[in-house]
Amino acid sequence: MEADIPLIVLLLKGFPDYFKPQPRYLKACAEGRLLLMSPFQWQNEKITNMRQRCLFLNELAKRICQT
């Protein structure tokens, strides 16, 4: 964030209702430097398949960066 480079943040648990990013994330989004996304619906429970989700998100980030 401090280097002002574009970032992608992929959330493991999705977005809760009425989600609002932290002020520094909100500012980066407004400046077009931050993409916040999640392919998952919000869940508040413990994630049991954490490794599989992380691998999936890494592959998703890789594909986004290649386009």
All heavy atoms as a GROMACS GRO file, in nm:
protein
  555
    1MET      N    1   0.082  -0.119   0.000
    1MET     CA    2   0.000   0.000   0.000
    1MET      C    3   0.087   0.126   0.000
    1MET      O    4   0.054   0.221  -0.069
    1MET     CB    5  -0.092   0.003   0.122
    1MET     CG    6  -0.199  -0.103   0.125
    1MET     SD    7  -0.332  -0.078   0.009
    1MET     CE    8  -0.416   0.056   0.084
    2GLU      N    9   0.194   0.123   0.078
    2GLU     CA   10   0.278   0.242   0.088
    2GLU      C   11   0.350   0.273  -0.041
    2GLU      O   12   0.385   0.387  -0.068
    2GLU     CB   13   0.381   0.225   0.201
    2GLU     CG   14   0.321   0.224   0.340
    2GLU     CD   15   0.257   0.090   0.378
    2GLU    OE1   16   0.295  -0.015   0.322
    2GLU    OE2   17   0.167   0.091   0.462
    3ALA      N   18   0.372   0.171  -0.125
    3ALA     CA   19   0.444   0.192  -0.251
    3ALA      C   20   0.353   0.243  -0.362
    3ALA      O   21   0.400   0.270  -0.473
    3ALA     CB   22   0.511   0.062  -0.294
    4ASP      N   23   0.224   0.256  -0.335
    4ASP     CA   24   0.126   0.304  -0.434
    4ASP      C   25   0.123   0.219  -0.561
    4ASP      O   26   0.105   0.272  -0.670
    4ASP     CB   27   0.153   0.450  -0.470
    4ASP     CG   28   0.119   0.544  -0.356
    4ASP    OD1   29   0.039   0.506  -0.270
    4ASP    OD2   30   0.173   0.656  -0.355
    5ILE      N   31   0.143   0.089  -0.546
    5ILE     CA   32   0.132   0.000  -0.661
    5ILE      C   33  -0.007  -0.066  -0.661
    5ILE      O   34  -0.071  -0.076  -0.556
    5ILE     CB   35   0.242  -0.108  -0.662
    5ILE    CG1   36   0.233  -0.193  -0.534
    5ILE    CG2   37   0.379  -0.046  -0.676
    5ILE    CD1   38   0.325  -0.313  -0.534
    6PRO      N   39  -0.056  -0.109  -0.776
    6PRO     CA   40  -0.187  -0.174  -0.781
    6PRO      C   41  -0.186  -0.305  -0.701
    6PRO      O   42  -0.089  -0.380  -0.704
    6PRO     CB   43  -0.208  -0.202  -0.930
    6PRO     CG   44  -0.116  -0.111  -1.001
    6PRO     CD   45   0.001  -0.090  -0.909
    7LEU      N   46  -0.295  -0.332  -0.630
    7LEU     CA   47  -0.306  -0.451  -0.547
    7LEU      C   48  -0.438  -0.522  -0.574
    7LEU      O   49  -0.538  -0.460  -0.607
    7LEU     CB   50  -0.303  -0.414  -0.399
    7LEU     CG   51  -0.178  -0.348  -0.345
    7LEU    CD1   52  -0.203  -0.300  -0.202
    7LEU    CD2   53  -0.063  -0.444  -0.348
    8ILE      N   54  -0.436  -0.653  -0.554
    8ILE     CA   55  -0.556  -0.735  -0.557
    8ILE      C   56  -0.566  -0.801  -0.420
    8ILE      O   57  -0.471  -0.864  -0.375
    8ILE     CB   58  -0.549  -0.844  -0.666
    8ILE    CG1   59  -0.536  -0.782  -0.803
    8ILE    CG2   60  -0.673  -0.934  -0.659
    8ILE    CD1   61  -0.506  -0.884  -0.912
    9VAL      N   62  -0.680  -0.785  -0.354
    9VAL     CA   63  -0.704  -0.851  -0.226
    9VAL      C   64  -0.822  -0.945  -0.245
    9VAL      O   65  -0.931  -0.901  -0.281
    9VAL     CB   66  -0.733  -0.749  -0.113
    9VAL    CG1   67  -0.769  -0.822   0.015
    9VAL    CG2   68  -0.613  -0.659  -0.091
   10LEU      N   69  -0.797  -1.073  -0.226
   10LEU     CA   70  -0.900  -1.176  -0.240
   10LEU      C   71  -0.939  -1.224  -0.101
   10LEU      O   72  -0.854  -1.268  -0.025
   10LEU     CB   73  -0.848  -1.292  -0.325
   10LEU     CG   74  -0.805  -1.254  -0.466
   10LEU    CD1   75  -0.732  -1.369  -0.532
   10LEU    CD2   76  -0.925  -1.213  -0.548
   11LEU      N   77  -1.066  -1.213  -0.069
   11LEU     CA   78  -1.113  -1.248   0.065
   11LEU      C   79  -1.155  -1.394   0.072
   11LEU      O   80  -1.229  -1.443  -0.012
   11LEU     CB   81  -1.231  -1.159   0.104
   11LEU     CG   82  -1.202  -1.009   0.100
   11LEU    CD1   83  -1.327  -0.931   0.135
   11LEU    CD2   84  -1.090  -0.973   0.194
   12LEU      N   85  -1.107  -1.463   0.176
   12LEU     CA   86  -1.136  -1.605   0.196
   12LEU      C   87  -1.281  -1.633   0.233
   12LEU      O   88  -1.335  -1.737   0.200
   12LEU     CB   89  -1.048  -1.662   0.307
   12LEU     CG   90  -0.905  -1.694   0.272
   12LEU    CD1   91  -0.826  -1.724   0.399
   12LEU    CD2   92  -0.899  -1.810   0.177
   13LYS      N   93  -1.341  -1.542   0.305
   13LYS     CA   94  -1.475  -1.566   0.358
   13LYS      C   95  -1.584  -1.486   0.289
   13LYS      O   96  -1.696  -1.481   0.335
   13LYS     CB   97  -1.479  -1.535   0.508
   13LYS     CG   98  -1.397  -1.631   0.591
   13LYS     CD   99  -1.419  -1.602   0.737
   13LYS     CE  100  -1.362  -1.712   0.822
   13LYS     NZ  101  -1.402  -1.698   0.962
   14GLY      N  102  -1.552  -1.417   0.182
   14GLY     CA  103  -1.652  -1.336   0.114
   14GLY      C  104  -1.672  -1.202   0.181
   14GLY      O  105  -1.599  -1.163   0.271
   15PHE      N  106  -1.775  -1.130   0.138
   15PHE     CA  107  -1.807  -0.999   0.191
   15PHE      C  108  -1.934  -1.007   0.276
   15PHE      O  109  -2.037  -1.053   0.228
   15PHE     CB  110  -1.832  -0.899   0.078
   15PHE     CG  111  -1.710  -0.865  -0.002
   15PHE    CD1  112  -1.682  -0.932  -0.120
   15PHE    CD2  113  -1.624  -0.765   0.039
   15PHE    CE1  114  -1.570  -0.900  -0.194
   15PHE    CE2  115  -1.512  -0.733  -0.035
   15PHE     CZ  116  -1.484  -0.801  -0.152
   16PRO      N  117  -1.927  -0.959   0.399
   16PRO     CA  118  -2.051  -0.956   0.480
   16PRO      C  119  -2.145  -0.846   0.427
   16PRO      O  120  -2.103  -0.757   0.354
   16PRO     CB  121  -2.000  -0.922   0.620
   16PRO     CG  122  -1.872  -0.852   0.599
   16PRO     CD  123  -1.812  -0.908   0.473
   17ASP      N  124  -2.270  -0.853   0.465
   17ASP     CA  125  -2.365  -0.748   0.431
   17ASP      C  126  -2.311  -0.615   0.483
   17ASP      O  127  -2.252  -0.608   0.591
   17ASP     CB  128  -2.502  -0.775   0.493
   17ASP     CG  129  -2.570  -0.896   0.430
   17ASP    OD1  130  -2.533  -0.933   0.317
   17ASP    OD2  131  -2.660  -0.952   0.494
   18TYR      N  132  -2.331  -0.510   0.406
   18TYR     CA  133  -2.291  -0.374   0.444
   18TYR      C  134  -2.141  -0.361   0.467
   18TYR      O  135  -2.095  -0.286   0.552
   18TYR     CB  136  -2.368  -0.327   0.568
   18TYR     CG  137  -2.516  -0.345   0.555
   18TYR    CD1  138  -2.583  -0.442   0.630
   18TYR    CD2  139  -2.590  -0.270   0.465
   18TYR    CE1  140  -2.720  -0.461   0.616
   18TYR    CE2  141  -2.726  -0.288   0.450
   18TYR     CZ  142  -2.790  -0.384   0.526
   18TYR     OH  143  -2.924  -0.403   0.512
   19PHE      N  144  -2.063  -0.436   0.390
   19PHE     CA  145  -1.916  -0.431   0.402
   19PHE      C  146  -1.867  -0.292   0.366
   19PHE      O  147  -1.911  -0.231   0.268
   19PHE     CB  148  -1.853  -0.534   0.308
   19PHE     CG  149  -1.704  -0.526   0.300
   19PHE    CD1  150  -1.625  -0.580   0.400
   19PHE    CD2  151  -1.642  -0.462   0.193
   19PHE    CE1  152  -1.486  -0.572   0.394
   19PHE    CE2  153  -1.504  -0.454   0.186
   19PHE     CZ  154  -1.426  -0.510   0.286
   20LYS      N  155  -1.775  -0.242   0.443
   20LYS     CA  156  -1.707  -0.116   0.412
   20LYS      C  157  -1.560  -0.135   0.441
   20LYS      O  158  -1.521  -0.171   0.552
   20LYS     CB  159  -1.762  -0.003   0.498
   20LYS     CG  160  -1.699   0.131   0.463
   20LYS     CD  161  -1.759   0.244   0.545
   20LYS     CE  162  -1.691   0.375   0.511
   20LYS     NZ  163  -1.739   0.483   0.594
   21PRO      N  164  -1.474  -0.112   0.340
   21PRO     CA  165  -1.330  -0.132   0.361
   21PRO      C  166  -1.272  -0.031   0.460
   21PRO      O  167  -1.330   0.075   0.483
   21PRO     CB  168  -1.269  -0.110   0.222
   21PRO     CG  169  -1.379  -0.084   0.129
   21PRO     CD  170  -1.505  -0.070   0.205
   22GLN      N  171  -1.157  -0.066   0.512
   22GLN     CA  172  -1.082   0.026   0.598
   22GLN      C  173  -1.054   0.152   0.519
   22GLN      O  174  -1.044   0.149   0.396
   22GLN     CB  175  -0.951  -0.037   0.641
   22GLN     CG  176  -0.963  -0.164   0.721
   22GLN     CD  177  -0.828  -0.229   0.743
   22GLN    OE1  178  -0.724  -0.169   0.722
   22GLN    NE2  179  -0.831  -0.351   0.788
   23PRO      N  180  -1.037   0.266   0.585
   23PRO     CA  181  -1.014   0.393   0.514
   23PRO      C  182  -0.900   0.388   0.412
   23PRO      O  183  -0.914   0.441   0.301
   23PRO     CB  184  -0.984   0.492   0.625
   23PRO     CG  185  -1.057   0.438   0.743
   23PRO     CD  186  -1.048   0.288   0.730
   24ARG      N  187  -0.790   0.324   0.445
   24ARG     CA  188  -0.678   0.320   0.349
   24ARG      C  189  -0.714   0.235   0.227
   24ARG      O  190  -0.674   0.264   0.116
   24ARG     CB  191  -0.550   0.272   0.414
   24ARG     CG  192  -0.555   0.130   0.464
   24ARG     CD  193  -0.429   0.095   0.543
   24ARG     NE  194  -0.438  -0.041   0.589
   24ARG     CZ  195  -0.344  -0.132   0.570
   24ARG    NH1  196  -0.232  -0.100   0.511
   24ARG    NH2  197  -0.362  -0.254   0.615
   25TYR      N  198  -0.792   0.127   0.247
   25TYR     CA  199  -0.838   0.047   0.134
   25TYR      C  200  -0.940   0.124   0.052
   25TYR      O  201  -0.939   0.119  -0.071
   25TYR     CB  202  -0.900  -0.084   0.182
   25TYR     CG  203  -0.803  -0.192   0.223
   25TYR    CD1  204  -0.849  -0.308   0.283
   25TYR    CD2  205  -0.668  -0.179   0.203
   25TYR    CE1  206  -0.761  -0.409   0.322
   25TYR    CE2  207  -0.579  -0.278   0.241
   25TYR     CZ  208  -0.627  -0.394   0.299
   25TYR     OH  209  -0.540  -0.493   0.336
   26LEU      N  210  -1.028   0.196   0.118
   26LEU     CA  211  -1.129   0.275   0.048
   26LEU      C  212  -1.062   0.380  -0.040
   26LEU      O  213  -1.102   0.400  -0.155
   26LEU     CB  214  -1.221   0.340   0.151
   26LEU     CG  215  -1.350   0.401   0.099
   26LEU    CD1  216  -1.434   0.299   0.026
   26LEU    CD2  217  -1.428   0.462   0.214
   27LYS      N  218  -0.960   0.445   0.014
   27LYS     CA  219  -0.887   0.546  -0.063
   27LYS      C  220  -0.819   0.483  -0.184
   27LYS      O  221  -0.826   0.537  -0.295
   27LYS     CB  222  -0.783   0.614   0.026
   27LYS     CG  223  -0.704   0.722  -0.043
   27LYS     CD  224  -0.604   0.788   0.051
   27LYS     CE  225  -0.534   0.900  -0.021
   27LYS     NZ  226  -0.392   0.887  -0.025
   28ALA      N  227  -0.754   0.368  -0.165
   28ALA     CA  228  -0.687   0.300  -0.276
   28ALA      C  229  -0.789   0.255  -0.382
   28ALA      O  230  -0.762   0.263  -0.502
   28ALA     CB  231  -0.607   0.181  -0.225
   29CYS      N  232  -0.906   0.209  -0.339
   29CYS     CA  233  -1.012   0.172  -0.434
   29CYS      C  234  -1.055   0.294  -0.516
   29CYS      O  235  -1.070   0.286  -0.638
   29CYS     CB  236  -1.133   0.114  -0.362
   29CYS     SG  237  -1.113  -0.055  -0.306
   30ALA      N  238  -1.075   0.406  -0.448
   30ALA     CA  239  -1.118   0.529  -0.515
   30ALA      C  240  -1.014   0.577  -0.615
   30ALA      O  241  -1.049   0.636  -0.718
   30ALA     CB  242  -1.146   0.638  -0.412
   31GLU      N  243  -0.888   0.549  -0.588
   31GLU     CA  244  -0.779   0.588  -0.677
   31GLU      C  245  -0.754   0.486  -0.787
   31GLU      O  246  -0.668   0.505  -0.872
   31GLU     CB  247  -0.650   0.609  -0.597
   31GLU     CG  248  -0.658   0.727  -0.501
   31GLU     CD  249  -0.540   0.733  -0.406
   31GLU    OE1  250  -0.458   0.638  -0.402
   31GLU    OE2  251  -0.529   0.834  -0.334
   32GLY      N  252  -0.827   0.375  -0.784
   32GLY     CA  253  -0.810   0.272  -0.887
   32GLY      C  254  -0.688   0.184  -0.867
   32GLY      O  255  -0.642   0.119  -0.960
   33ARG      N  256  -0.634   0.180  -0.744
   33ARG     CA  257  -0.514   0.100  -0.717
   33ARG      C  258  -0.543  -0.029  -0.645
   33ARG      O  259  -0.453  -0.108  -0.620
   33ARG     CB  260  -0.416   0.181  -0.632
   33ARG     CG  261  -0.359   0.302  -0.698
   33ARG     CD  262  -0.252   0.370  -0.613
   33ARG     NE  263  -0.305   0.422  -0.487
   33ARG     CZ  264  -0.277   0.368  -0.367
   33ARG    NH1  265  -0.198   0.264  -0.356
   33ARG    NH2  266  -0.328   0.419  -0.257
   34LEU      N  267  -0.669  -0.054  -0.609
   34LEU     CA  268  -0.701  -0.171  -0.529
   34LEU      C  269  -0.827  -0.238  -0.582
   34LEU      O  270  -0.929  -0.173  -0.605
   34LEU     CB  271  -0.722  -0.132  -0.383
   34LEU     CG  272  -0.766  -0.244  -0.288
   34LEU    CD1  273  -0.661  -0.353  -0.278
   34LEU    CD2  274  -0.797  -0.187  -0.150
   35LEU      N  275  -0.817  -0.368  -0.601
   35LEU     CA  276  -0.933  -0.450  -0.638
   35LEU      C  277  -0.960  -0.545  -0.522
   35LEU      O  278  -0.874  -0.625  -0.485
   35LEU     CB  279  -0.902  -0.531  -0.765
   35LEU     CG  280  -1.006  -0.634  -0.806
   35LEU    CD1  281  -1.139  -0.568  -0.840
   35LEU    CD2  282  -0.954  -0.715  -0.924
   36LEU      N  283  -1.076  -0.533  -0.461
   36LEU     CA  284  -1.120  -0.622  -0.353
   36LEU      C  285  -1.225  -0.714  -0.411
   36LEU      O  286  -1.324  -0.668  -0.468
   36LEU     CB  287  -1.185  -0.543  -0.239
   36LEU     CG  288  -1.095  -0.464  -0.147
   36LEU    CD1  289  -1.179  -0.373  -0.058
   36LEU    CD2  290  -1.012  -0.556  -0.062
   37MET      N  291  -1.204  -0.844  -0.397
   37MET     CA  292  -1.304  -0.937  -0.449
   37MET      C  293  -1.298  -1.070  -0.377
   37MET      O  294  -1.201  -1.101  -0.308
   37MET     CB  295  -1.287  -0.957  -0.599
   37MET     CG  296  -1.156  -1.018  -0.642
   37MET     SD  297  -1.134  -1.028  -0.820
   37MET     CE  298  -1.261  -1.138  -0.868
   38SER      N  299  -1.404  -1.148  -0.395
   38SER     CA  300  -1.410  -1.282  -0.340
   38SER      C  301  -1.506  -1.364  -0.424
   38SER      O  302  -1.617  -1.318  -0.453
   38SER     CB  303  -1.458  -1.281  -0.196
   38SER     OG  304  -1.464  -1.415  -0.148
   39PRO      N  305  -1.466  -1.483  -0.464
   39PRO     CA  306  -1.558  -1.570  -0.539
   39PRO      C  307  -1.652  -1.646  -0.447
   39PRO      O  308  -1.734  -1.725  -0.492
   39PRO     CB  309  -1.463  -1.665  -0.612
   39PRO     CG  310  -1.344  -1.674  -0.524
   39PRO     CD  311  -1.331  -1.539  -0.459
   40PHE      N  312  -1.642  -1.622  -0.316
   40PHE     CA  313  -1.720  -1.695  -0.217
   40PHE      C  314  -1.825  -1.605  -0.154
   40PHE      O  315  -1.803  -1.486  -0.136
   40PHE     CB  316  -1.630  -1.751  -0.106
   40PHE     CG  317  -1.512  -1.829  -0.158
   40PHE    CD1  318  -1.384  -1.780  -0.143
   40PHE    CD2  319  -1.531  -1.949  -0.223
   40PHE    CE1  320  -1.275  -1.851  -0.191
   40PHE    CE2  321  -1.423  -2.021  -0.271
   40PHE     CZ  322  -1.295  -1.972  -0.255
   41GLN      N  323  -1.938  -1.665  -0.115
   41GLN     CA  324  -2.037  -1.591  -0.038
   41GLN      C  325  -1.988  -1.579   0.106
   41GLN      O  326  -1.908  -1.660   0.152
   41GLN     CB  327  -2.171  -1.664  -0.040
   41GLN     CG  328  -2.238  -1.658  -0.173
   41GLN     CD  329  -2.380  -1.716  -0.167
   41GLN    OE1  330  -2.420  -1.775  -0.067
   41GLN    NE2  331  -2.453  -1.699  -0.274
   42TRP      N  332  -2.038  -1.477   0.175
   42TRP     CA  333  -1.998  -1.454   0.313
   42TRP      C  334  -2.031  -1.574   0.401
   42TRP      O  335  -2.138  -1.631   0.392
   42TRP     CB  336  -2.067  -1.330   0.370
   42TRP     CG  337  -2.050  -1.315   0.517
   42TRP    CD1  338  -2.148  -1.327   0.611
   42TRP    CD2  339  -1.930  -1.286   0.588
   42TRP    NE1  340  -2.096  -1.306   0.736
   42TRP    CE2  341  -1.960  -1.281   0.726
   42TRP    CE3  342  -1.798  -1.264   0.550
   42TRP    CZ2  343  -1.866  -1.256   0.824
   42TRP    CZ3  344  -1.704  -1.239   0.647
   42TRP    CH2  345  -1.738  -1.234   0.782
   43GLN      N  346  -1.935  -1.613   0.482
   43GLN     CA  347  -1.958  -1.716   0.582
   43GLN      C  348  -1.879  -1.680   0.706
   43GLN      O  349  -1.765  -1.637   0.699
   43GLN     CB  350  -1.918  -1.854   0.532
   43GLN     CG  351  -1.767  -1.875   0.512
   43GLN     CD  352  -1.736  -2.014   0.466
   43GLN    OE1  353  -1.766  -2.048   0.355
   43GLN    NE2  354  -1.675  -2.092   0.552
   44ASN      N  355  -1.943  -1.695   0.820
   44ASN     CA  356  -1.880  -1.658   0.946
   44ASN      C  357  -1.824  -1.781   1.017
   44ASN      O  358  -1.760  -1.769   1.120
   44ASN     CB  359  -1.981  -1.586   1.035
   44ASN     CG  360  -1.913  -1.506   1.144
   44ASN    OD1  361  -1.798  -1.467   1.130
   44ASN    ND2  362  -1.982  -1.483   1.252
   45GLU      N  363  -1.849  -1.899   0.963
   45GLU     CA  364  -1.803  -2.021   1.025
   45GLU      C  365  -1.654  -2.045   0.995
   45GLU      O  366  -1.599  -1.988   0.903
   45GLU     CB  367  -1.883  -2.142   0.974
   45GLU     CG  368  -2.031  -2.134   0.998
   45GLU     CD  369  -2.103  -2.053   0.892
   45GLU    OE1  370  -2.057  -2.050   0.777
   45GLU    OE2  371  -2.203  -1.991   0.926
   46LYS      N  372  -1.595  -2.134   1.071
   46LYS     CA  373  -1.456  -2.173   1.048
   46LYS      C  374  -1.446  -2.242   0.912
   46LYS      O  375  -1.529  -2.325   0.876
   46LYS     CB  376  -1.409  -2.268   1.158
   46LYS     CG  377  -1.265  -2.309   1.142
   46LYS     CD  378  -1.222  -2.402   1.254
   46LYS     CE  379  -1.079  -2.445   1.231
   46LYS     NZ  380  -1.032  -2.537   1.335
   47ILE      N  381  -1.343  -2.208   0.837
   47ILE     CA  382  -1.322  -2.269   0.706
   47ILE      C  383  -1.245  -2.398   0.724
   47ILE      O  384  -1.136  -2.400   0.782
   47ILE     CB  385  -1.245  -2.173   0.613
   47ILE    CG1  386  -1.326  -2.046   0.591
   47ILE    CG2  387  -1.213  -2.240   0.481
   47ILE    CD1  388  -1.252  -1.940   0.515
   48THR      N  389  -1.301  -2.508   0.674
   48THR     CA  390  -1.236  -2.638   0.691
   48THR      C  391  -1.143  -2.672   0.575
   48THR      O  392  -1.050  -2.748   0.591
   48THR     CB  393  -1.341  -2.749   0.707
   48THR    OG1  394  -1.427  -2.748   0.593
   48THR    CG2  395  -1.422  -2.729   0.833
   49ASN      N  396  -1.170  -2.618   0.458
   49ASN     CA  397  -1.089  -2.649   0.340
   49ASN      C  398  -0.997  -2.532   0.306
   49ASN      O  399  -0.987  -2.490   0.191
   49ASN     CB  400  -1.179  -2.684   0.222
   49ASN     CG  401  -1.273  -2.572   0.184
   49ASN    OD1  402  -1.294  -2.480   0.261
   49ASN    ND2  403  -1.329  -2.578   0.066
   50MET      N  404  -0.928  -2.479   0.406
   50MET     CA  405  -0.846  -2.359   0.391
   50MET      C  406  -0.739  -2.373   0.282
   50MET      O  407  -0.724  -2.285   0.199
   50MET     CB  408  -0.780  -2.325   0.524
   50MET     CG  409  -0.695  -2.199   0.519
   50MET     SD  410  -0.793  -2.052   0.501
   50MET     CE  411  -0.842  -2.028   0.668
   51ARG      N  412  -0.667  -2.481   0.280
   51ARG     CA  413  -0.560  -2.498   0.181
   51ARG      C  414  -0.616  -2.496   0.040
   51ARG      O  415  -0.561  -2.429  -0.048
   51ARG     CB  416  -0.485  -2.630   0.205
   51ARG     CG  417  -0.367  -2.646   0.109
   51ARG     CD  418  -0.284  -2.772   0.139
   51ARG     NE  419  -0.162  -2.774   0.064
   51ARG     CZ  420  -0.153  -2.807  -0.065
   51ARG    NH1  421  -0.260  -2.839  -0.133
   51ARG    NH2  422  -0.036  -2.808  -0.126
   52GLN      N  423  -0.726  -2.565   0.016
   52GLN     CA  424  -0.786  -2.567  -0.117
   52GLN      C  425  -0.832  -2.428  -0.158
   52GLN      O  426  -0.815  -2.387  -0.272
   52GLN     CB  427  -0.902  -2.666  -0.122
   52GLN     CG  428  -0.856  -2.810  -0.111
   52GLN     CD  429  -0.953  -2.893  -0.028
   52GLN    OE1  430  -1.021  -2.842   0.058
   52GLN    NE2  431  -0.957  -3.022  -0.055
   53ARG      N  432  -0.892  -2.356  -0.063
   53ARG     CA  433  -0.936  -2.219  -0.094
   53ARG      C  434  -0.818  -2.130  -0.127
   53ARG      O  435  -0.825  -2.050  -0.221
   53ARG     CB  436  -1.012  -2.160   0.024
   53ARG     CG  437  -1.156  -2.182   0.015
   53ARG     CD  438  -1.232  -2.093   0.107
   53ARG     NE  439  -1.368  -2.142   0.105
   53ARG     CZ  440  -1.472  -2.073   0.138
   53ARG    NH1  441  -1.459  -1.952   0.182
   53ARG    NH2  442  -1.592  -2.124   0.129
   54CYS      N  443  -0.712  -2.140  -0.050
   54CYS     CA  444  -0.594  -2.056  -0.075
   54CYS      C  445  -0.533  -2.087  -0.212
   54CYS      O  446  -0.495  -1.995  -0.286
   54CYS     CB  447  -0.491  -2.074   0.035
   54CYS     SG  448  -0.541  -2.001   0.191
   55LEU      N  449  -0.523  -2.213  -0.247
   55LEU     CA  450  -0.471  -2.249  -0.378
   55LEU      C  451  -0.560  -2.196  -0.489
   55LEU      O  452  -0.512  -2.145  -0.592
   55LEU     CB  453  -0.457  -2.402  -0.390
   55LEU     CG  454  -0.349  -2.466  -0.303
   55LEU    CD1  455  -0.358  -2.618  -0.311
   55LEU    CD2  456  -0.211  -2.418  -0.344
   56PHE      N  457  -0.692  -2.204  -0.470
   56PHE     CA  458  -0.785  -2.152  -0.568
   56PHE      C  459  -0.770  -2.000  -0.583
   56PHE      O  460  -0.765  -1.948  -0.695
   56PHE     CB  461  -0.929  -2.187  -0.528
   56PHE     CG  462  -1.032  -2.129  -0.619
   56PHE    CD1  463  -1.057  -2.185  -0.743
   56PHE    CD2  464  -1.105  -2.017  -0.581
   56PHE    CE1  465  -1.152  -2.131  -0.828
   56PHE    CE2  466  -1.200  -1.962  -0.665
   56PHE     CZ  467  -1.223  -2.019  -0.789
   57LEU      N  468  -0.758  -1.929  -0.471
   57LEU     CA  469  -0.742  -1.784  -0.477
   57LEU      C  470  -0.608  -1.745  -0.540
   57LEU      O  471  -0.601  -1.646  -0.614
   57LEU     CB  472  -0.755  -1.724  -0.337
   57LEU     CG  473  -0.894  -1.728  -0.276
   57LEU    CD1  474  -0.891  -1.674  -0.133
   57LEU    CD2  475  -0.995  -1.654  -0.359
   58ASN      N  476  -0.503  -1.820  -0.515
   58ASN     CA  477  -0.374  -1.793  -0.579
   58ASN      C  478  -0.386  -1.808  -0.731
   58ASN      O  479  -0.333  -1.727  -0.807
   58ASN     CB  480  -0.266  -1.887  -0.526
   58ASN     CG  481  -0.220  -1.850  -0.387
   58ASN    OD1  482  -0.242  -1.740  -0.340
   58ASN    ND2  483  -0.156  -1.945  -0.320
   59GLU      N  484  -0.454  -1.912  -0.775
   59GLU     CA  485  -0.474  -1.932  -0.919
   59GLU      C  486  -0.559  -1.820  -0.978
   59GLU      O  487  -0.530  -1.772  -1.088
   59GLU     CB  488  -0.541  -2.069  -0.945
   59GLU     CG  489  -0.557  -2.102  -1.090
   59GLU     CD  490  -0.428  -2.111  -1.170
   59GLU    OE1  491  -0.324  -2.148  -1.113
   59GLU    OE2  492  -0.431  -2.079  -1.291
   60LEU      N  493  -0.660  -1.778  -0.907
   60LEU     CA  494  -0.745  -1.667  -0.953
   60LEU      C  495  -0.664  -1.539  -0.966
   60LEU      O  496  -0.674  -1.469  -1.068
   60LEU     CB  497  -0.861  -1.649  -0.856
   60LEU     CG  498  -0.962  -1.540  -0.889
   60LEU    CD1  499  -1.029  -1.565  -1.023
   60LEU    CD2  500  -1.066  -1.532  -0.778
   61ALA      N  501  -0.583  -1.508  -0.868
   61ALA     CA  502  -0.499  -1.389  -0.873
   61ALA      C  503  -0.401  -1.396  -0.991
   61ALA      O  504  -0.380  -1.298  -1.061
   61ALA     CB  505  -0.423  -1.372  -0.743
   62LYS      N  506  -0.346  -1.512  -1.014
   62LYS     CA  507  -0.254  -1.531  -1.126
   62LYS      C  508  -0.324  -1.503  -1.258
   62LYS      O  509  -0.270  -1.432  -1.344
   62LYS     CB  510  -0.200  -1.676  -1.123
   62LYS     CG  511  -0.107  -1.709  -1.234
   62LYS     CD  512  -0.062  -1.854  -1.218
   62LYS     CE  513   0.006  -1.908  -1.340
   62LYS     NZ  514   0.039  -2.050  -1.326
   63ARG      N  515  -0.444  -1.554  -1.274
   63ARG     CA  516  -0.519  -1.531  -1.400
   63ARG      C  517  -0.556  -1.384  -1.416
   63ARG      O  518  -0.551  -1.332  -1.528
   63ARG     CB  519  -0.644  -1.619  -1.402
   63ARG     CG  520  -0.612  -1.763  -1.422
   63ARG     CD  521  -0.738  -1.847  -1.422
   63ARG     NE  522  -0.704  -1.987  -1.428
   63ARG     CZ  523  -0.774  -2.075  -1.497
   63ARG    NH1  524  -0.881  -2.037  -1.564
   63ARG    NH2  525  -0.738  -2.201  -1.498
   64ILE      N  526  -0.594  -1.318  -1.308
   64ILE     CA  527  -0.628  -1.177  -1.318
   64ILE      C  528  -0.506  -1.096  -1.360
   64ILE      O  529  -0.515  -1.007  -1.445
   64ILE     CB  530  -0.682  -1.125  -1.182
   64ILE    CG1  531  -0.818  -1.186  -1.154
   64ILE    CG2  532  -0.688  -0.972  -1.180
   64ILE    CD1  533  -0.869  -1.162  -1.012
   65CYS      N  534  -0.390  -1.130  -1.306
   65CYS     CA  535  -0.267  -1.056  -1.339
   65CYS      C  536  -0.221  -1.080  -1.482
   65CYS      O  537  -0.151  -0.997  -1.539
   65CYS     CB  538  -0.157  -1.092  -1.241
   65CYS     SG  539  -0.186  -1.030  -1.076
   66GLN      N  540  -0.258  -1.192  -1.538
   66GLN     CA  541  -0.215  -1.225  -1.675
   66GLN      C  542  -0.302  -1.160  -1.781
   66GLN      O  543  -0.264  -1.160  -1.897
   66GLN     CB  544  -0.214  -1.376  -1.695
   66GLN     CG  545  -0.104  -1.446  -1.617
   66GLN     CD  546  -0.112  -1.596  -1.629
   66GLN    OE1  547  -0.213  -1.653  -1.665
   66GLN    NE2  548  -0.003  -1.662  -1.594
   67THR      N  549  -0.417  -1.106  -1.743
   67THR     CA  550  -0.504  -1.045  -1.843
   67THR      C  551  -0.480  -0.898  -1.859
   67THR      O  552  -0.420  -0.833  -1.783
   67THR     CB  553  -0.654  -1.067  -1.807
   67THR    OG1  554  -0.678  -1.011  -1.679
   67THR    CG2  555  -0.689  -1.212  -1.811
   0.00000   0.00000   0.00000
